[in-house]
Amino acid sequence: MKIALILCDHVDAEFFPQYGDYPEMFISLLRPLIPDLQMVVFDATKGKFPEPSATFNAYIISGSRHGVNDNLPWIALLEGVIKSLWHGKHKIIGICFGHQLVAKALGGKVITSEKGWGIGRSASQVLQRKQWMQPPKSLLNLLISHQDQVVELPEQAQVLAQNSHCPYYMLQIDNRILTIQGHPEYSKDYLRALINKRRERYTSDVYAEAILSLEKEVDNALIAKWIHKFIEIEQ
């Protein structure tokens, strides 16, 4: 299986020796399920994108420290790429920033939430059980780190999971687009290190709750299975 990873950020330099960069995280997430995985990385922050003639089983759009409404040329270019992939009937998987930018590119709206930071481990209620969600689960536990949220859905988008902090947590459009606000590629140790580095951004209560939440289990392996099965379903 050949997957294009459209990379929208890099791991901070001090974390790279221990945790690797985001491509390594996504490969570690998916390779146990896809032994023949070929992941081709395109650094969107440097204006690198897949050629229109390229053929991939799916396109993953990663998270980012940037916001989808930041006035950066590469973000505007990536919006155009997303629209082209959609019109070309390709499979798209959006993660965090990718989740938000896909929604925005296809007509939704993203803002900085009045609810503040979502960080740590979140628990989201699964609202719809699709055939590709195997094995099924009614409560989805994933790591999160975001301020922005999708607040208006693109046309045809179905909400698959939500929580009180983030009502549009996981979305599906047809059998071609799956987007998730959480980070299945993150490890708890990596997110703990990231939260500690950014500690001054959070209130003491938000910080303490986030660190405590990292003691709980997460469903990274399950989401990897769901992503794999979603990529494989016919359009």
QUIPENOR-V756198 format. One record per residue. SS is DSSP state (A for helix, B for strand, O for the rest). OMEGA is omega in whole degrees, -180 to 180 (none if undefined). Layout:
SS_OMEGA + SS_OMEGA
This chain:
O_-176 + B_-177 + B_173 + B_173 + B_176 + B_-170 + B_-175 + O_180 + O_175 + O_173 + O_177 + O_-172 + A_-177 + A_-180 + A_-173 + A_-178 + A_-176 + A_-171 + A_-176 + O_178 + O_-176 + A_176 + A_178 + A_179 + A_180 + A_177 + A_178 + A_179 + A_-168 + A_-174 + O_177 + O_179 + O_-175 + O_-176 + O_-179 + O_-177 + O_169 + B_180 + B_180 + B_-173 + B_176 + B_-177 + B_-178 + A_-178 + A_176 + A_178 + O_-180 + O_-179 + O_177 + O_174 + O_179 + O_-178 + O_-177 + O_178 + O_177 + O_175 + O_179 + B_177 + B_177 + B_177 + B_-168 + O_171 + O_-178 + O_172 + O_-180 + O_175 + O_-177 + O_179 + O_176 + O_-177 + O_180 + O_-176 + A_-176 + A_178 + A_177 + A_178 + A_-180 + A_174 + A_178 + A_178 + A_179 + A_178 + A_179 + A_178 + A_179 + A_-180 + A_177 + O_176 + O_177 + O_176 + O_180 + B_173 + B_-180 + B_-178 + B_177 + O_175 + A_179 + A_175 + A_-177 + A_-176 + A_175 + A_179 + A_-179 + A_-178 + A_-176 + O_172 + O_178 + O_-179 + B_180 + B_178 + B_169 + B_-171 + O_173 + O_180 + O_178 + O_-176 + O_164 + B_-180 + B_-180 + B_180 + B_-179 + B_176 + B_-176 + B_178 + B_176 + B_-174 + O_-180 + O_177 + O_179 + O_-177 + O_-178 + O_180 + O_-178 + O_-4 + O_-178 + O_177 + O_-176 + O_179 + B_-173 + B_-177 + B_-179 + B_176 + B_-178 + B_172 + B_-177 + B_170 + O_-178 + B_177 + B_168 + B_180 + B_173 + B_-173 + O_168 + O_177 + O_177 + O_-178 + O_174 + B_176 + B_-178 + B_-179 + B_180 + B_170 + O_-174 + O_179 + O_-174 + O_-176 + O_-179 + O_-171 + O_179 + B_-174 + B_173 + B_173 + B_-174 + O_174 + O_-174 + O_-175 + B_173 + B_180 + B_-174 + B_178 + O_-178 + O_-177 + O_178 + O_-180 + O_-179 + O_165 + O_178 + A_179 + A_179 + A_-179 + A_177 + A_179 + A_-180 + A_179 + A_180 + A_177 + A_-176 + O_-170 + A_-177 + A_179 + A_-171 + O_170 + O_-178 + A_-180 + A_180 + A_180 + A_-177 + A_-180 + A_180 + A_-180 + A_179 + A_-178 + A_-178 + O_174 + O_-176 + O_-178 + O_176 + O_-174 + O_-179 + A_-177 + A_178 + A_-180 + A_175 + A_178 + A_-180 + A_179 + A_180 + A_-178 + A_178 + A_179 + A_-174 + A_-178 + O_180 + O_180 + O_none
